[in-house]
């Protein structure tokens, strides 16, 4: 049977890279019944007076899975990030960001393979802010709850166990933020003994963690942390393997999951056929794994790694001269060869 999946191409380069993703997914032979929404963000605001119309959220709730492209967020004034709204409205509490080296991409390190697990719904991004106009003082409250901390930390441990990983590192700032991230660390220390003998556990203060990741990234495996720290570390990790353009992303909750390219919408190159679809393709592979289509997920990852190792058909940002769809067709051919 076909998988029912919500499809959100996004804006900017989103429709182009999503077209590429659909071509590659087609080559895997997995059947999909896409429920497509082309208007989101600014285009939805113009038509529905809402950048994230309810019918999109209802579709994701019904289908339980979505594949999403980038959506532009206005800087400063304007509507709230659609990405943040989706995560909060659907309780997608686990942001999962694999950072894995691709052959042929020039980076300071080789063979990096680590995953950042970011709590997605609370912390400083809970949106609890106040402004005192008289004193011109702005306050933001970082909300850390036991339930929110338990579910992301346990999600990380379970993911690590299921995927044969070896170690979980919890990043915090409990030396200064003793109550809030102190609670996060305390809960990690409570959960870790349940996995003794299966997974190693350690903790790191966040500033030291950032330094360690750029000096000794090979020493880390699965890293779990709070929302703001995870936002920073996940982009740091992406930088270690070539940037956001080659990095997958997933936002997962108990009732739904959204897989998306984590880079921007790059409106300056939209419509030119230059965009690199690698990030959304690797996110699509994560989606396939989530849907228990592991052979198809492996086929995409193998095709991407093979294309980068070969280097003959790549997009301009990684040293090639292929268009977005030429790269996608090349991957589709590689997948067809694997399957046959």
Beta strands, then each sheet from edge to edge (+ up, - down):
strand 1: 3-8
strand 2: 32-36
strand 3: 65-68
strand 4: 94-100
strand 5: 113-119
strand 6: 123-132
strand 7: 137-143
strand 8: 167-172
strand 9: 200-205
strand 10: 222-225
strand 11: 250-252
strand 12: 257-260
sheet 1: 2+ 1+ 3+ 12+ 11- 4+ 5- 10- 8- 9-
sheet 2: 6+ 7-
end
